[in-house]
Amino acid sequence: VSADGADWIAAVVAERCPSAVRCADPFHVVAWATDALDEVRRDAWNTARGAVNKRRAGRASGHAKDLKGARYALWKNPENLTDKQQAKLAWVAKIDPRLYRGYLLKEGLRLVFQLPYEQAVEALERWVSWARRCRIDAFVKLQKKIVKHREAILAAIEHGLSNGRIESVNTKIR
């Protein structure tokens, strides 16, 4: 059974289908990482805005505005980035290494779902270790959630299950 990580879904599946294997939908797992990354981006943006307000003499620096504008470049998969978005990521890497590290963590987790099972197991363990010691609160918190759902994440990889098509249909219906 493929689903997001909601506890109520796990409880219903356990009650109604006790022998079913619960799989964490890859889209939702990567969305957790995207949410963590956006939290880091917002923190960086707020910090930059605060710095602008402290030194402001009537003129705002573009740093805060550029960080806010980096959102879509940070969210997108690398293979889908435009040249402008690639340049924006290069700027983020130079200006805010912590935010760029968050981007790399998000992409590292996304990569886990593209690997064969044995490699994915190792990659997930390396990702959890990296996130645990990254000193970015949003990702330290996320790694705890990943550890909690580790079995369901690996089951999704092993069985190749995803809600991608269903989510796509739901989006079109809305």
C-alpha positions as CSV (number, residue, x, y, z in Angstrom):
1,V,0.0,0.0,0.0
2,S,1.6,3.3,-1.1
3,A,0.7,6.4,0.9
4,D,2.2,9.4,2.5
5,G,3.7,9.2,6.0
6,A,0.5,10.1,7.8
7,D,0.1,8.0,11.0
8,W,-3.7,7.6,10.5
9,I,-3.1,5.9,7.2
10,A,-0.6,3.5,8.7
11,A,-3.1,2.7,11.5
12,V,-5.9,2.0,9.0
13,V,-3.7,-0.1,6.8
14,A,-2.5,-2.1,9.8
15,E,-6.0,-2.6,11.0
16,R,-7.7,-3.4,7.7
17,C,-4.8,-5.1,5.8
18,P,-2.5,-6.5,8.5
19,S,-0.4,-8.4,6.0
20,A,0.0,-5.5,3.6
21,V,3.4,-3.9,3.1
22,R,3.2,-0.1,3.7
23,C,5.3,1.9,1.3
24,A,6.1,5.6,1.7
25,D,5.3,7.5,-1.5
26,P,8.5,8.9,-2.9
27,F,6.8,12.1,-4.0
28,H,5.7,12.8,-0.4
29,V,9.1,11.9,1.1
30,V,10.9,14.3,-1.3
31,A,8.2,16.9,-0.5
32,W,9.2,16.7,3.2
33,A,12.8,17.5,2.1
34,T,11.6,20.4,-0.1
35,D,9.6,21.8,2.9
36,A,12.7,21.5,5.1
37,L,14.7,23.3,2.4
38,D,12.2,26.0,2.1
39,E,12.3,26.5,5.9
40,V,16.1,27.0,5.5
41,R,15.6,29.5,2.6
42,R,13.0,31.5,4.6
43,D,15.4,31.7,7.5
44,A,18.2,32.9,5.2
45,W,15.8,35.4,3.6
46,N,14.7,36.7,7.0
47,T,18.3,37.0,8.2
48,A,19.2,38.9,5.0
49,R,16.2,41.2,5.4
50,G,17.2,41.9,9.0
51,A,20.7,42.7,7.9
52,V,19.3,45.1,5.3
53,N,17.1,46.8,7.8
54,K,20.0,47.3,10.2
55,R,22.2,49.0,7.7
56,R,19.4,50.5,5.6
57,A,19.9,54.1,4.7
58,G,16.8,54.2,2.6
59,R,18.1,51.6,0.1
60,A,17.6,47.9,0.3
61,S,20.2,45.4,-0.7
62,G,19.2,42.9,-3.4
63,H,20.6,40.0,-1.4
64,A,17.3,39.3,0.5
65,K,15.3,39.8,-2.7
66,D,17.6,37.4,-4.6
67,L,17.2,34.8,-1.8
68,K,13.5,35.0,-2.0
69,G,13.7,34.6,-5.8
70,A,15.8,31.5,-5.4
71,R,12.8,29.4,-4.3
72,Y,12.0,27.8,-7.7
73,A,15.6,27.0,-8.5
74,L,16.0,25.3,-5.2
75,W,12.8,23.3,-5.6
76,K,13.3,22.1,-9.2
77,N,15.1,18.9,-10.1
78,P,18.5,19.7,-11.5
79,E,17.8,18.2,-14.9
80,N,14.9,20.7,-15.3
81,L,16.7,23.9,-14.4
82,T,16.9,26.7,-16.9
83,D,20.3,28.5,-17.4
84,K,19.1,31.3,-15.3
85,Q,18.1,29.0,-12.5
86,Q,21.5,27.2,-12.7
87,A,23.1,30.6,-12.3
88,K,20.9,31.3,-9.3
89,L,22.0,28.0,-7.7
90,A,25.6,28.9,-8.3
91,W,25.0,32.3,-6.6
92,V,23.3,30.5,-3.6
93,A,26.3,28.2,-3.3
94,K,28.7,31.2,-3.2
95,I,26.5,33.5,-1.0
96,D,24.9,31.1,1.4
97,P,26.7,27.7,1.8
98,R,24.2,26.5,4.5
99,L,21.3,27.0,2.1
100,Y,23.1,25.3,-0.7
101,R,23.9,22.4,1.6
102,G,20.2,22.1,2.3
103,Y,19.6,21.9,-1.5
104,L,22.2,19.1,-1.7
105,L,20.5,17.3,1.1
106,K,17.2,17.5,-0.7
107,E,18.7,16.3,-3.9
108,G,20.6,13.5,-2.1
109,L,17.3,12.2,-0.7
110,R,15.6,12.4,-4.1
111,L,18.5,10.4,-5.6
112,V,17.9,7.6,-3.1
113,F,14.6,6.8,-5.0
114,Q,16.4,6.5,-8.3
115,L,18.8,3.8,-7.2
116,P,18.5,0.0,-7.2
117,Y,17.4,-1.4,-3.8
118,E,20.8,-2.4,-2.4
119,Q,22.4,0.9,-3.4
120,A,19.4,2.8,-2.1
121,V,19.7,1.1,1.3
122,E,23.4,2.3,1.6
123,A,22.6,5.8,0.2
124,L,19.7,6.3,2.6
125,E,22.0,5.4,5.5
126,R,24.6,7.8,4.3
127,W,21.9,10.5,3.8
128,V,20.6,10.0,7.4
129,S,24.1,10.2,8.8
130,W,24.8,13.4,6.8
131,A,21.5,15.0,7.8
132,R,22.0,14.1,11.4
133,R,25.3,16.0,11.6
134,C,24.6,18.8,9.1
135,R,23.7,21.4,11.8
136,I,20.6,22.6,9.9
137,D,17.7,22.2,12.3
138,A,15.1,21.5,9.6
139,F,17.2,18.6,8.2
140,V,18.1,17.2,11.6
141,K,14.4,17.1,12.3
142,L,13.7,15.6,8.8
143,Q,16.2,12.8,9.3
144,K,14.3,11.7,12.4
145,K,11.2,11.5,10.3
146,I,13.1,9.5,7.7
147,V,14.4,7.1,10.3
148,K,10.8,6.7,11.6
149,H,9.6,5.8,8.1
150,R,12.7,4.0,6.9
151,E,11.0,0.6,6.5
152,A,8.2,2.1,4.4
153,I,10.7,4.2,2.3
154,L,12.8,1.1,1.5
155,A,9.6,-0.9,0.8
156,A,8.6,1.7,-1.8
157,I,12.0,1.4,-3.4
158,E,12.0,-2.4,-3.3
159,H,8.5,-2.7,-4.8
160,G,8.8,0.3,-7.1
161,L,5.6,1.8,-5.7
162,S,4.6,5.5,-6.1
163,N,1.4,7.5,-6.0
164,G,2.8,9.7,-8.9
165,R,0.0,8.8,-11.4
166,I,-2.7,9.1,-8.8
167,E,-1.4,12.5,-7.6
168,S,-1.2,13.6,-11.2
169,V,-4.8,12.7,-11.9
170,N,-5.9,14.4,-8.6
171,T,-4.2,17.6,-9.7
172,K,-5.9,17.5,-13.1
173,I,-9.3,16.9,-11.5
174,R,-8.9,19.9,-9.2
